[in-house]
Amino acid sequence: MAQPDRVAVIIGGAGQTGLACARRFVSGNWSVLLVDRDQDRLERAVDEAGDDLVTHLDRLDARIGVKNALAAGLEAFGRVDALVMVCDPPVAAPMMQIGAEAYDRAIASGGRMALLAVQTFARQFIEQIEEETAGADRTPRGYSITFVTGLEAETSDPDGFLSSVSQSAVLAIVRAASVELARQRVRVNAIIALRPRAETLEARFLKDRTPTGRAALPDEIAEAALYLASPGAASTVGTVLRLDGGRQRLNGVMPRDD
C-alpha cells in the first residue's frame, strides 16, 4: 500500500461512529488522529483498531481543546486535510426544567464548538493552500470539514429540547460557513444519521417509524464521511447527507412483523 498522503483529524472519535470513521479512513489510505475527551474510550479504541491510529486526549468544550487537536495532528503528520467532528447530544431533560446554565452548556457543545472547529481548521487549511500555490503552477488540493449529528438536528422528541437546540445550531454553522469558505477551497458539510444508540430507547417504535427498520450502521456513516472528504466530493458544499433509513419521507408509522 502506498504511503498515506492525506491526514484526517476525527474529534469525538472514540465512540462507535468515530471509530468506524477512523477505520474507514485508514483503509482508504489516510493517516488519522483520533481525538476524544474520555481516556477510557481512547484506550478501547486503540485496543480495537491497533497501531494504525494516533490518539490525542483533550477537553473539547473550549477553543484551546480544538487548537490542541489541530496542533497534535500537525505534530504527528505535518499537515491536516480533513476534519470530521462527531457531535454528542446533551443529556435529555424536560424543557421546562432547563436552567440557563444547562442551556448555555448545550449551546457551547453545539454551535459554539462547531464555529471554533471551523475557524481553527479552516485557517490551517487556507495556510496550506497558500503554501501549495506559492510559486507553483498547479491547483491546490481541496480540504473538508464534516460534522456528524443525530436526527435531533432537524427534529425533536419529548425531553429532547437541548439536543435539538444544540445540534440544529451545528447545521446553521455548516450552511453559513460553507458559503464563506467555498471560494477558499474548503468544503463544509454535514451528515445527519439515525445512529445505532437511538435504537436502545424504544426499539419497537423506532423501527416502526423507519422504513428500513433500523438505524444507520457506524460503517455506513463512515463511508459517507470518507466520501465527503474525498476529491470526488469537490462540488459537494453545504450539503446535508441524511442517513435516516427513509424516516424523513414516512408519514406516520410503518408497523413491521419482525
LUMTORVO-806199 format. One line per 4 residues: their letters; for each residue z, y, x negated of N, C-alpha, C. Coordinates in nm, 3 decimals. Layout:
a) Z,Y,X,Z,Y,X,Z,Y,X | ...
REM end
This chain:
maqp) 0.000,-0.119,-0.084,0.000,0.000,0.000,0.000,0.124,-0.087 | -0.077,0.226,-0.047,-0.084,0.350,-0.123,0.049,0.423,-0.120 | 0.072,0.503,-0.221,0.195,0.582,-0.229,0.196,0.684,-0.115 | 0.307,0.692,-0.040,0.313,0.789,0.070,0.291,0.931,0.018
drva) 0.209,1.007,0.093,0.188,1.146,0.054,0.228,1.242,0.165 | 0.288,1.190,0.271,0.340,1.274,0.378,0.486,1.242,0.400 | 0.560,1.345,0.437,0.705,1.332,0.448,0.749,1.379,0.587 | 0.830,1.298,0.653,0.887,1.334,0.783,1.039,1.342,0.772
viig) 1.096,1.445,0.832,1.241,1.455,0.850,1.270,1.426,0.996 | 1.358,1.330,1.021,1.394,1.293,1.158,1.541,1.328,1.178 | 1.565,1.429,1.262,1.701,1.477,1.288,1.753,1.413,1.417 | 1.879,1.369,1.412,1.932,1.291,1.523,1.872,1.153,1.521
gagq) 1.849,1.104,1.399,1.763,0.989,1.382,1.830,0.853,1.373 | 1.961,0.844,1.383,2.025,0.715,1.361,2.050,0.637,1.490 | 2.009,0.690,1.605,2.016,0.615,1.729,1.893,0.527,1.745 | 1.881,0.462,1.861,1.769,0.370,1.883,1.634,0.438,1.866
tgla) 1.618,0.554,1.930,1.490,0.622,1.928,1.457,0.675,1.790 | 1.552,0.741,1.727,1.529,0.796,1.594,1.499,0.689,1.491 | 1.570,0.579,1.498,1.548,0.471,1.402,1.411,0.407,1.422 | 1.371,0.392,1.548,1.237,0.339,1.575,1.131,0.433,1.520
carr) 1.152,0.564,1.534,1.059,0.661,1.476,1.052,0.646,1.324 | 1.168,0.632,1.263,1.171,0.618,1.117,1.094,0.494,1.072 | 1.116,0.381,1.138,1.046,0.258,1.101,0.895,0.273,1.118 | 0.855,0.339,1.227,0.710,0.353,1.253,0.645,0.446,1.152
fvsg) 0.713,0.554,1.116,0.656,0.644,1.016,0.646,0.575,0.880 | 0.747,0.499,0.844,0.742,0.425,0.717,0.626,0.327,0.717 | 0.608,0.255,0.827,0.497,0.159,0.835,0.362,0.230,0.836 | 0.361,0.358,0.875,0.239,0.438,0.871,0.218,0.508,0.739
nwsv) 0.295,0.467,0.639,0.282,0.518,0.501,0.332,0.662,0.486 | 0.441,0.691,0.555,0.512,0.817,0.538,0.642,0.791,0.464 | 0.689,0.891,0.390,0.827,0.890,0.340,0.914,0.955,0.448 | 1.038,0.906,0.463,1.122,0.950,0.574,1.262,0.984,0.526
llvd) 1.311,1.099,0.572,1.452,1.135,0.559,1.514,1.128,0.697 | 1.617,1.046,0.711,1.687,1.028,0.838,1.815,1.110,0.834 | 1.832,1.201,0.931,1.946,1.292,0.934,2.027,1.267,1.060 | 2.159,1.255,1.043,2.246,1.237,1.159,2.384,1.292,1.125
rdqd) 2.462,1.319,1.229,2.597,1.371,1.207,2.702,1.261,1.210 | 2.660,1.138,1.237,2.752,1.025,1.253,2.735,0.930,1.135 | 2.836,0.920,1.051,2.831,0.836,0.933,2.811,0.689,0.968 | 2.880,0.641,1.070,2.868,0.501,1.109,2.726,0.469,1.155
rler) 2.666,0.560,1.232,2.529,0.536,1.279,2.432,0.534,1.162 | 2.452,0.623,1.065,2.363,0.624,0.949,2.375,0.495,0.870 | 2.496,0.448,0.852,2.516,0.324,0.777,2.450,0.206,0.848 | 2.463,0.202,0.982,2.398,0.094,1.057,2.246,0.105,1.045
avde) 2.195,0.227,1.044,2.050,0.247,1.031,2.001,0.195,0.898 | 2.075,0.221,0.791,2.036,0.173,0.659,2.042,0.021,0.655 | 2.147,-0.037,0.714,2.158,-0.183,0.718,2.039,-0.245,0.789 | 1.992,-0.179,0.895,1.883,-0.235,0.974,1.747,-0.211,0.911
agdd) 1.729,-0.091,0.853,1.596,-0.053,0.803,1.578,-0.082,0.654 | 1.686,-0.102,0.582,1.675,-0.131,0.440,1.660,-0.006,0.355 | 1.602,-0.024,0.238,1.595,0.084,0.139,1.476,0.177,0.158 | 1.400,0.158,0.265,1.282,0.243,0.285,1.319,0.383,0.331
lvth) 1.444,0.403,0.374,1.485,0.532,0.427,1.578,0.603,0.331 | 1.563,0.735,0.326,1.661,0.821,0.260,1.740,0.886,0.373 | 1.873,0.893,0.361,1.955,0.945,0.469,2.032,1.069,0.425 | 2.072,1.148,0.524,2.150,1.269,0.498,2.248,1.288,0.612
ldrl) 2.375,1.305,0.579,2.481,1.326,0.678,2.514,1.474,0.685 | 2.510,1.530,0.807,2.542,1.673,0.821,2.570,1.704,0.966 | 2.646,1.810,0.990,2.663,1.861,1.126,2.533,1.929,1.167 | 2.495,1.913,1.292,2.365,1.960,1.336,2.374,2.065,1.446
dari) 2.488,2.131,1.454,2.507,2.230,1.560,2.510,2.373,1.505 | 2.461,2.392,1.383,2.459,2.525,1.323,2.340,2.535,1.228 | 2.303,2.659,1.195,2.188,2.682,1.108,2.205,2.613,0.974 | 2.328,2.611,0.920,2.348,2.553,0.788,2.314,2.405,0.789
gvkn) 2.341,2.335,0.900,2.307,2.193,0.906,2.157,2.169,0.902 | 2.081,2.254,0.973,1.935,2.242,0.973,1.881,2.275,0.834 | 1.934,2.381,0.773,1.889,2.417,0.638,1.921,2.307,0.538 | 2.037,2.246,0.552,2.073,2.137,0.462,1.980,2.017,0.479
alaa) 1.939,1.991,0.603,1.846,1.880,0.628,1.713,1.906,0.559 | 1.663,2.029,0.570,1.538,2.063,0.501,1.555,2.052,0.350 | 1.666,2.106,0.299,1.689,2.101,0.154,1.696,1.957,0.104 | 1.757,1.869,0.184,1.766,1.728,0.144,1.628,1.664,0.139
glea) 1.541,1.700,0.234,1.405,1.648,0.232,1.327,1.696,0.111 | 1.344,1.824,0.078,1.273,1.880,-0.038,1.326,1.820,-0.168 | 1.456,1.798,-0.174,1.514,1.739,-0.295,1.466,1.596,-0.314 | 1.456,1.522,-0.205,1.418,1.381,-0.215,1.268,1.363,-0.241
fgrv) 1.185,1.449,-0.180,1.040,1.423,-0.182,0.955,1.540,-0.231 | 1.014,1.657,-0.245,0.938,1.771,-0.296,0.860,1.849,-0.193 | 0.849,1.797,-0.071,0.778,1.865,0.035,0.818,1.803,0.168 | 0.784,1.867,0.278,0.805,1.811,0.412,0.681,1.845,0.493
dalv) 0.632,1.748,0.571,0.511,1.767,0.651,0.536,1.763,0.801 | 0.645,1.702,0.843,0.670,1.690,0.986,0.820,1.684,1.012 | 0.859,1.743,1.124,0.995,1.733,1.175,0.990,1.665,1.310 | 1.074,1.563,1.328,1.097,1.502,1.458,1.245,1.521,1.490
mvcd) 1.273,1.584,1.603,1.412,1.611,1.640,1.442,1.541,1.772 | 1.533,1.443,1.767,1.572,1.367,1.885,1.693,1.435,1.947 | 1.677,1.486,2.068,1.781,1.565,2.132,1.877,1.475,2.209 | 2.004,1.488,2.182,2.106,1.415,2.256,2.158,1.503,2.370
ppva) 2.167,1.450,2.492,2.216,1.530,2.604,2.367,1.551,2.595 | 2.417,1.662,2.650,2.562,1.683,2.656,2.629,1.582,2.749 | 2.759,1.577,2.745,2.835,1.488,2.833,2.819,1.535,2.977 | 2.802,1.440,3.069,2.785,1.474,3.211,2.913,1.533,3.268
apmm) 2.896,1.629,3.360,3.010,1.691,3.426,2.961,1.762,3.551 | 3.042,1.764,3.658,3.002,1.839,3.778,2.986,1.987,3.747 | 2.882,2.049,3.803,2.853,2.188,3.773,2.971,2.280,3.800 | 3.040,2.258,3.911,3.149,2.349,3.949,3.271,2.337,3.859
qiga) 3.274,2.237,3.775,3.387,2.219,3.683,3.353,2.263,3.540 | 3.233,2.314,3.519,3.189,2.351,3.385,3.237,2.491,3.351 | 3.308,2.503,3.240,3.354,2.633,3.195,3.253,2.697,3.100 | 3.282,2.821,3.065,3.191,2.898,2.979,3.177,2.833,2.842
eayd) 3.285,2.776,2.790,3.280,2.716,2.657,3.189,2.593,2.656 | 3.200,2.508,2.759,3.115,2.389,2.766,2.969,2.430,2.785 | 2.946,2.533,2.864,2.809,2.581,2.884,2.751,2.633,2.753 | 2.830,2.710,2.679,2.782,2.763,2.551,2.750,2.652,2.453
raia) 2.831,2.546,2.452,2.803,2.432,2.364,2.672,2.365,2.402 | 2.647,2.353,2.533,2.523,2.290,2.579,2.402,2.372,2.537 | 2.411,2.503,2.552,2.300,2.589,2.510,2.282,2.582,2.358 | 2.393,2.576,2.285,2.385,2.567,2.139,2.318,2.438,2.096
sggr) 2.347,2.328,2.166,2.290,2.199,2.127,2.146,2.183,2.175 | 2.102,2.271,2.263,1.966,2.263,2.314,1.877,2.372,2.258 | 1.867,2.481,2.331,1.774,2.587,2.294,1.802,2.649,2.159 | 1.927,2.676,2.129,1.956,2.742,2.001,1.923,2.652,1.883
mall) 1.959,2.524,1.893,1.926,2.432,1.784,1.775,2.414,1.770 | 1.705,2.411,1.884,1.559,2.399,1.878,1.499,2.520,1.807 | 1.548,2.639,1.840,1.497,2.760,1.775,1.526,2.758,1.625 | 1.647,2.722,1.587,1.683,2.717,1.445,1.595,2.616,1.370
avqt) 1.573,2.501,1.432,1.490,2.399,1.368,1.347,2.448,1.351 | 1.291,2.509,1.455,1.154,2.559,1.446,1.144,2.666,1.339 | 1.235,2.761,1.340,1.230,2.870,1.242,1.242,2.817,1.099 | 1.338,2.730,1.077,1.366,2.681,0.942,1.251,2.599,0.886
farq) 1.202,2.504,0.964,1.096,2.418,0.913,0.961,2.488,0.913 | 0.934,2.574,1.010,0.806,2.646,1.012,0.793,2.736,0.890 | 0.901,2.799,0.850,0.895,2.884,0.729,0.854,2.800,0.608 | 0.913,2.682,0.596,0.878,2.594,0.484,0.733,2.549,0.493
fieq) 0.689,2.513,0.611,0.550,2.469,0.628,0.452,2.580,0.591 | 0.481,2.702,0.637,0.392,2.815,0.607,0.389,2.842,0.457 | 0.504,2.830,0.392,0.509,2.848,0.246,0.424,2.742,0.176 | 0.431,2.617,0.222,0.350,2.512,0.162,0.201,2.536,0.186
ieee) 0.167,2.585,0.303,0.027,2.616,0.333,-0.024,2.725,0.240 | 0.057,2.827,0.218,0.017,2.936,0.129,-0.004,2.884,-0.013 | 0.081,2.792,-0.057,0.065,2.734,-0.190,-0.063,2.650,-0.198 | -0.092,2.578,-0.091,-0.211,2.492,-0.090,-0.341,2.573,-0.093
taga) -0.339,2.689,-0.029,-0.462,2.769,-0.018,-0.479,2.870,-0.130 | -0.375,2.893,-0.209,-0.383,2.993,-0.316,-0.482,2.946,-0.424 | -0.593,3.017,-0.434,-0.692,2.987,-0.537,-0.765,2.856,-0.517 | -0.756,2.799,-0.399,-0.821,2.670,-0.374,-0.920,2.683,-0.259
drtp) -1.036,2.625,-0.276,-1.138,2.630,-0.173,-1.130,2.503,-0.088 | -1.020,2.492,-0.012,-1.005,2.375,0.073,-0.915,2.410,0.191 | -0.926,2.333,0.294,-0.847,2.355,0.415,-0.710,2.290,0.399 | -0.602,2.363,0.423,-0.469,2.304,0.409,-0.443,2.200,0.518
rgys) -0.357,2.107,0.489,-0.321,2.006,0.588,-0.240,2.073,0.701 | -0.237,2.009,0.815,-0.158,2.061,0.926,-0.014,2.010,0.919 | 0.073,2.079,0.990,0.214,2.044,0.993,0.260,2.037,1.138 | 0.363,1.959,1.164,0.403,1.939,1.303,0.554,1.937,1.321
itfv) 0.594,1.981,1.440,0.733,1.977,1.484,0.731,1.914,1.623 | 0.808,1.807,1.639,0.812,1.735,1.767,0.956,1.718,1.813 | 0.981,1.752,1.938,1.113,1.731,1.998,1.104,1.615,2.097 | 1.204,1.528,2.094,1.213,1.417,2.188,1.330,1.444,2.282
tgle) 1.300,1.457,2.411,1.404,1.483,2.511,1.402,1.373,2.616 | 1.500,1.379,2.705,1.503,1.289,2.819,1.438,1.353,2.940 | 1.432,1.279,3.051,1.373,1.331,3.174,1.447,1.452,3.226 | 1.572,1.466,3.186,1.652,1.578,3.236,1.598,1.713,3.189
aets) 1.503,1.713,3.096,1.439,1.838,3.057,1.359,1.899,3.171 | 1.317,1.815,3.267,1.239,1.865,3.381,1.297,1.828,3.516 | 1.395,1.740,3.519,1.457,1.700,3.645,1.608,1.707,3.629 | 1.679,1.679,3.737,1.825,1.679,3.728,1.882,1.576,3.823
dpdg) 1.997,1.523,3.786,2.074,1.430,3.868,2.212,1.488,3.891 | 2.285,1.436,3.990,2.423,1.481,4.008,2.502,1.470,3.878 | 2.577,1.573,3.848,2.657,1.583,3.724,2.572,1.600,3.600 | 2.441,1.624,3.618,2.352,1.640,3.504,2.316,1.784,3.473
flss) 2.396,1.877,3.523,2.365,2.020,3.506,2.351,2.058,3.359 | 2.448,2.020,3.276,2.444,2.060,3.136,2.323,2.000,3.064 | 2.291,1.875,3.093,2.176,1.813,3.030,2.047,1.884,3.068 | 2.033,1.917,3.196,1.912,1.985,3.242,1.898,2.122,3.178
vsqs) 2.006,2.197,3.174,2.003,2.331,3.114,1.971,2.322,2.965 | 2.039,2.230,2.896,2.022,2.217,2.752,1.881,2.175,2.714 | 1.830,2.069,2.779,1.702,2.014,2.737,1.582,2.090,2.793 | 1.599,2.156,2.907,1.491,2.242,2.955,1.475,2.362,2.862
avla) 1.584,2.405,2.799,1.574,2.514,2.701,1.490,2.471,2.581 | 1.500,2.343,2.544,1.417,2.292,2.435,1.269,2.304,2.470 | 1.233,2.268,2.593,1.093,2.277,2.634,1.044,2.421,2.633 | 1.130,2.514,2.671,1.091,2.655,2.668,1.060,2.699,2.525
ivra) 1.140,2.653,2.430,1.114,2.684,2.289,0.981,2.624,2.245 | 0.956,2.500,2.283,0.831,2.432,2.245,0.711,2.511,2.295 | 0.713,2.550,2.421,0.597,2.617,2.480,0.573,2.753,2.417 | 0.678,2.828,2.393,0.661,2.961,2.336,0.628,2.954,2.187
asve) 0.699,2.868,2.113,0.677,2.860,1.968,0.540,2.803,1.935 | 0.489,2.714,2.018,0.359,2.653,1.990,0.249,2.758,1.985 | 0.256,2.858,2.069,0.155,2.963,2.071,0.165,3.050,1.946 | 0.288,3.085,1.909,0.308,3.173,1.794,0.269,3.106,1.662
larq) 0.291,2.976,1.654,0.271,2.908,1.525,0.136,2.841,1.510 | 0.058,2.830,1.617,-0.069,2.759,1.608,-0.162,2.822,1.505 | -0.165,2.954,1.499,-0.254,3.019,1.402,-0.209,2.994,1.259 | -0.084,2.954,1.240,-0.032,2.923,1.107,-0.052,2.776,1.071
rvrv) -0.121,2.702,1.158,-0.146,2.558,1.137,-0.019,2.475,1.148 | 0.076,2.525,1.226,0.197,2.449,1.255,0.195,2.418,1.405 | 0.196,2.290,1.438,0.189,2.247,1.577,0.328,2.209,1.627 | 0.360,2.256,1.749,0.489,2.226,1.811,0.462,2.156,1.944
naii) 0.522,2.039,1.963,0.502,1.959,2.084,0.632,1.892,2.123 | 0.628,1.823,2.237,0.748,1.754,2.285,0.710,1.621,2.349 | 0.806,1.530,2.347,0.796,1.403,2.418,0.911,1.399,2.518 | 0.878,1.379,2.644,0.981,1.356,2.746,0.977,1.208,2.780
alrp) 1.087,1.141,2.760,1.088,0.995,2.780,1.206,0.952,2.864 | 1.180,0.855,2.951,1.288,0.781,3.015,1.341,0.685,2.911 | 1.450,0.724,2.847,1.496,0.648,2.731,1.579,0.527,2.772 | 1.586,0.426,2.687,1.647,0.299,2.724,1.789,0.309,2.776
raet) 1.869,0.397,2.720,2.010,0.401,2.760,2.025,0.444,2.905 | 1.923,0.513,2.961,1.931,0.553,3.101,1.939,0.432,3.194 | 1.881,0.321,3.150,1.881,0.201,3.233,2.020,0.145,3.257 | 2.116,0.182,3.176,2.250,0.128,3.191,2.328,0.200,3.301
lear) 2.279,0.312,3.353,2.354,0.390,3.451,2.351,0.324,3.588 | 2.234,0.314,3.647,2.218,0.247,3.776,2.088,0.168,3.769 | 2.091,0.057,3.703,1.968,-0.013,3.666,1.878,-0.042,3.787 | 1.936,-0.087,3.897,1.853,-0.123,4.013,1.779,-0.001,4.068
flkd) 1.852,0.108,4.087,1.791,0.228,4.143,1.688,0.288,4.048 | 1.721,0.289,3.919,1.627,0.344,3.822,1.497,0.264,3.819 | 1.507,0.134,3.830,1.387,0.051,3.832,1.306,0.076,3.959 | 1.374,0.092,4.071,1.303,0.112,4.197,1.229,0.244,4.203
rtpt) 1.273,0.342,4.127,1.202,0.470,4.132,1.114,0.493,4.009 | 1.086,0.386,3.935,0.996,0.393,3.819,0.886,0.289,3.838 | 0.760,0.331,3.857,0.653,0.234,3.885,0.645,0.118,3.786 | 0.667,0.144,3.658,0.661,0.034,3.561,0.787,-0.052,3.564
graa) 0.891,-0.003,3.629,1.014,-0.080,3.643,1.104,-0.080,3.522 | 1.078,0.005,3.426,1.161,0.004,3.305,1.154,0.139,3.234 | 1.243,0.155,3.138,1.242,0.273,3.053,1.136,0.258,2.945 | 1.105,0.370,2.880,1.018,0.364,2.762,1.093,0.295,2.649
lpde) 1.024,0.207,2.579,1.085,0.140,2.465,1.092,0.234,2.345 | 1.193,0.220,2.260,1.200,0.304,2.141,1.073,0.301,2.058 | 1.011,0.183,2.045,0.888,0.173,1.966,0.773,0.250,2.030 | 0.772,0.260,2.162,0.669,0.338,2.230,0.688,0.487,2.206
iaea) 0.812,0.531,2.208,0.840,0.671,2.178,0.802,0.702,2.033 | 0.833,0.609,1.944,0.799,0.627,1.803,0.649,0.637,1.782 | 0.573,0.557,1.855,0.426,0.561,1.843,0.374,0.698,1.886 | 0.431,0.753,1.991,0.390,0.886,2.037,0.427,0.993,1.934
alyl) 0.545,0.979,1.874,0.587,1.077,1.773,0.496,1.073,1.651 | 0.457,0.952,1.609,0.366,0.940,1.495,0.230,1.002,1.526 | 0.182,0.978,1.648,0.054,1.039,1.687,0.061,1.191,1.678 | 0.167,1.251,1.731,0.178,1.397,1.732,0.186,1.454,1.591
aspg) 0.233,1.375,1.495,0.242,1.421,1.356,0.115,1.394,1.277 | 0.020,1.322,1.336,-0.097,1.277,1.262,-0.211,1.378,1.267 | -0.306,1.369,1.174,-0.424,1.456,1.178,-0.504,1.441,1.306 | -0.497,1.325,1.369,-0.569,1.304,1.495,-0.521,1.391,1.608
aast) -0.402,1.450,1.594,-0.346,1.537,1.697,-0.361,1.684,1.659 | -0.459,1.715,1.575,-0.475,1.851,1.525,-0.495,1.954,1.635 | -0.550,1.914,1.748,-0.571,2.007,1.859,-0.466,1.993,1.968 | -0.363,1.915,1.943,-0.256,1.896,2.040,-0.146,1.997,2.011
vgtv) -0.139,2.101,2.092,-0.049,2.213,2.067,0.025,2.251,2.196 | 0.156,2.259,2.190,0.234,2.297,2.307,0.229,2.194,2.418 | 0.203,2.070,2.382,0.185,1.962,2.480,0.315,1.886,2.501 | 0.337,1.843,2.624,0.450,1.757,2.655,0.394,1.620,2.694
lrld) 0.419,1.519,2.609,0.380,1.382,2.641,0.493,1.317,2.722 | 0.457,1.266,2.838,0.558,1.206,2.927,0.550,1.054,2.920 | 0.659,0.995,2.881,0.672,0.850,2.878,0.776,0.813,2.982 | 0.738,0.827,3.108,0.835,0.811,3.217,0.801,0.695,3.309
ggrq) 0.707,0.610,3.267,0.673,0.495,3.349,0.610,0.531,3.483 | 0.555,0.651,3.495,0.492,0.694,3.619,0.585,0.759,3.718 | 0.709,0.783,3.678,0.807,0.834,3.774,0.767,0.971,3.829 | 0.706,1.055,3.747,0.670,1.188,3.793,0.574,1.183,3.912
rlng) 0.492,1.078,3.920,0.391,1.068,4.025,0.438,0.991,4.148 | 0.556,0.932,4.141,0.604,0.849,4.252,0.677,0.934,4.355 | 0.638,0.921,4.480,0.704,0.991,4.589,0.804,0.895,4.654 | 0.930,0.909,4.617,1.033,0.823,4.670,1.064,0.707,4.577
vmpr) 1.077,0.587,4.634,1.113,0.471,4.554,1.010,0.361,4.575 | 1.010,0.266,4.483,0.920,0.151,4.488,1.005,0.026,4.470 | 1.062,-0.027,4.580,1.150,-0.144,4.569,1.080,-0.259,4.499 | 1.154,-0.328,4.414,1.098,-0.438,4.333,1.168,-0.568,4.369
dd) 1.096,-0.676,4.353,1.151,-0.807,4.383,1.223,-0.871,4.265 | 1.194,-0.820,4.140,1.253,-0.884,4.022,1.395,-0.837,4.000
REM end
